[in-house]
Amino acid sequence: MRKSLMRGALRGLPILAGLLMLSGCDAVLFDPKGPIGESEKSLILTATYLMLVVVVPVIFMTLWFAWRYRDTKQSKATYTPNWAHSTKIEIVVWGIPCLIILALGILTWKSTHELDPRAEIQDGGEPIEVQVVSMDWKWLFIYPEQGIATVNELAMPVDRQVRFHITSETVMNSFFVPQLGSQIYAMAGMENRLHLIGNEVGTYDGISASYSGAGFADMHFKAHVMSEGDFDAWIEKARGSSKVLDDAGYEALKEPSEDVAPTFYGQVKPNLYEQIMAPYMDGMELGMGDMKMGGKHHGESDHDMSGHDAAGHAESAMATEE
């Protein structure tokens, strides 16, 4: 009796260990707080359900075949050693997967265009411009219209879209606020564009989703979605900072640092973002007029892009599919 109980307990240990490990997981992707996150959650679940149409029957039949065709005298299975072909089985094992792949292909095509990160979100209001620079190992957010900048802290009004212009000072990185949606790459010399909305007041985790060196683990920030009044107060708080992000301030900020506390800059050198991009532009000009191109809505195509924009568009599409 004791031995059987011991064996049962040992068999349950892997399950218990798995449950304990999963208890530390936070499924933020399935708790979205904006329309982009909601659409991506729906896409993930739909694709999963379609694939389970194959996976679940295969698992069931594997176990059932092993039991039914086991080598025992009591087996009622028909013994057919010369069996070689069944048209019905061929239709099932090839037809159903082909239909699922077709459905996934159509779904991927439609969602890739509908969730184009460059396209403005319908009914999202006038976009707020935020310039994002990935650094070692921190995030710089410049608000050009408000004349302020922050490090490792982002704020946005509820129910109003933000247009992010994203680049990198150093190695390739990946900007991601999981509950708002759309992970997208940040690359030196290239700009990616992203539109997001937060529909619920709260504070959400923003992360670097691409390994970038020693300080990668602490390269995160807080994204605050707040009322219009609170957002205005947050802007005034930033403007009250005595720190100035000029050439000297930016050179100091560029130095690699880890686990950086949120920092506010009350003044920012005009066109600093363009200056960060300039060394890689090979004589091309980049200004806010260029960056405001593409005032489209989700679902419209982007046919008129410069070479620089086209390169960023390719990376945006990759990030959307991921």
N, C-alpha and C positions, 0 to 999 in steps of 0.2 A: 504493500500500500504506500509506504513511504517512498519507495523507489519510483512508483508511477507518479506520485505528486511532485517529486523532484524533477523528473523528466518533463512534466507539464510546465513547471516553473521555468526550467531552462529554455523550453521552446518559446515561452512568452517573452523572454528577455530581449530578443531583437526587436519585437514589436514595441515594447516599452521604451527601449532606447530610441527608436525612431520617433515615437510620440514626444519624448522629452526634447529631442532636437528640433522638431517642428514647433514646439511650444514657444521657441524663441523667435520664430518667424513673424514678420509683420507684413501681411499681404496688402500693401498700400496700393498696388495696381488695381485691386478689386474694391477699392474705396475711393473712387475718383471724386474730385471736387470742381470739375469743369467739363464743358462739352467735349473737348478734345479727349480728355481722359475717359469720359463715358463711351465715346465712340471706339476708342482703342480697347477698352474692356470688352465691349460687345464683340469686336473683331476677334479677340483672343478666345472668348468663350465659344463663338460660332465655329471657328476653325478647330477647336478642341473637340467639340461635339461631332463634327463631321469625321474627324479622324477616329474617334471612338467607335463609329459605325463599323469599322474594320477591326480595330484592336480588341474590343470586348468579345465579339464572336470568335476570334482566333484564340484568345485565351481560354474561353469556355470549351471550344472544340478540342483544343490540345489536351485539356484535362479529361474530357469525355472520351476521346479516342483512346487515351492511355488506359482508362478504366475498362471500356467496352472490349477492346481487343487485347486485353491482358492474357497471358498464357495460363489458363486454368481449365480444368475439365468442365466447370460449370458455365463457361462462356457460351453465350447464345449467338455470338457474331458469326456471320457466314465466312467460311474460309475460301478465299478466291486468290490463290497464288499467281494466277496468270492474268489477273486484271491489269489493264494498261490504259484505258481511256474512257472518259465520260464527257460527252458534249455539255450536259447540264452543269457539271462541276466547272468545266472550263469557262462557260458563260458567267457563272457566279464569281469565280476567283479573279477573272479579268474584267468583267463588266462593271462590278460594283466599285473597285478601286479607280477605274477610268472615270466613272461618273463623279466620284469624290474629288479626283484631281481636277476635273473640269469645273466643278463647283468652287473649289479653292482658287483656281486660276481666275475665274470671273470675280470672285470676292476680293482677291488681292488687287486686281486691276482697278476695280471701282474704288476701293478704300484708299489705294495709293494716291489717286487723284483727288478724292474728296478730302483727304487729310493732308494735302500738300501744305507743309509748314510755312511756305512763303505766302500763301493766300490769306487775305484778311478773313476774319470770321464774321459771317452775316449777323446783323443785329448786335454787334459787339461794341458799338459806339466809336468815337474817334480814338485811334490808337495812341497810347503813350509810348514814346520812344525811349528805349533803354539799350545802351551799348555795353556789351559784355566782353570782357577780356579774361581769358584763362591765363593764369600765371603760375609760377612755382612758389608755393602750392596753396593758392588762394584764388578767389574770384573777385574781379573788379567790375563794379556796375556804375556806369556813367549815365546820368540823366541830363542830356544836353539841353532840353527845353527848360529845365529847372535850374541848371547851372551848379549841380552838386554831384558828388560821387560817393560811393560806399564800398567797403570791402567786406565780403562774406555776409552781407545783409541786403535783402531785396524786398521792396514793398510795392504793392499794386492795389488800386481800388477794386472793390468787388463789382462784378458784372461789367467790367470794362476791359477791353482787350489791350494787351501790351505787345508791341512789336519789338522783338529782340534782334539786335544786330550782333552777331557772335563771331569772334576771332580769337586768336591765341598769340601770346607773346613768345611762347616757347614751343614745346612739343605738342603734338595733337592731343586733344582732350575731348571730353564729351559732357555737355551740359544737360542736366536732367532734373526735373521736379516731378517725381513719379505720380503724385496725385493730381497734377495738372496736365501731364501728358507730354509726348513727343521728345524723346531723347534725340539730341542732334550734336554733330561734331563741331569742335572749335579747332581751327587750323591756322597756323601762321601764314600770313599773306593771302588768306582767303576769308570771305565773309559768308556765313550762313545766316539765314533769316528765319525767324520763328514767331508765330502768333499764338498767344495763350490767353485764356480767361479763367479767373477764379470765381465760382458762383457761390461760394460759401466763405464767410469770414472765418479766419483761422490762421494758424502758423504751420507751414508744411516744410518738410525737409527737402533741400536741394543738394545734389551730390555730383561728384565727378564719376562718370560711369566708364572711364577708360584709364587703365593704369598709366601713370605718368612719372613714376619715380618714388623716391624715399618718403615724401610727404603725402602721397596719394590718399592714405587711409583717413587723414584729417582734412582733406580738401572738400569740405561741405559748407553749406550756408543755410540760413533760414529765409524762407519766402513768406512774407506776411501779406495776407489778403485782408484788406480793411475797408471800412466805410470811407466815402469821399472826404468827410470831415477829418477822420483820423489820418488819412493819407496826407491831406494838406498840413496837418500838425506835424507829421513825420518829416515832411519836406522842410518845414520851418526849423525843426530840431536839427536837421542836417546842416541847414544854412547857418545855424548858430555856432557851428564848429569853427575853431580858429585855424584848423589845418587847411593848407592850400595844396592842390594837386597841380603843380606846375612842372617844368622840366626836371628841376632838382628833386621834387617830391616823387615824381614817377621813377626816376633813376634809383632812388632809395627803395621804393616799393618793389622794383624789379628783382631785388636781391632775394634769392631763395629763402623761404621761411616756412615753418610748419605750425599747424594749430593756431592760426592767426585769429585774434578776437575781432569782432565787428568794429569797423572804423568808419568815421564820417569825415568828409571833406566839404567844407562850406563854400569853397571856390574851386573851379576847375578851369584849366587853361582851355580857351576855345579851340575846337578842332583837334583835341588831343587824340581822339580815336583815329582820325584820319592820319595823324602823325605816326601813330603806332603801326598803321597799315603801310605807310609810305615806303619804307625800305624794301618792300617786296613787290611794289607796283610797277617797277621798271618804266617809269615815266608816265604811267597813266594817272589820271586825277580821280580822286574819290572824295565826294562831298555828300552832305545830307540830301541834296537833290537826287543824287544817284541812289542813295540808300532808300529813299522813299518811293522808288519805282515799284511797280507791281502791285498797285492798290486794287487787287482782284478780290473776289470772294471765293470761298471754298467751293470747289466744283468747276471753276473756270481754269482754262489752260494758260500757260505762260509761254507765249510764242516769241516775244520780243525781248531778248535778254542780251546783254553784252557778253563778251567772252568770260569776263570775271564772274558775272552772274550765273552763266551757264555752268561753270565749274562748281560754284556753290550749290546750284540746283541739283546736280548729280549727287552730292553728298547728302543733301536734305532728303532726297528720295530714298537713299540707302538707309538713313536714320529712321525714316517713317516706316519702312518695311520691317526694320528690326523691332 
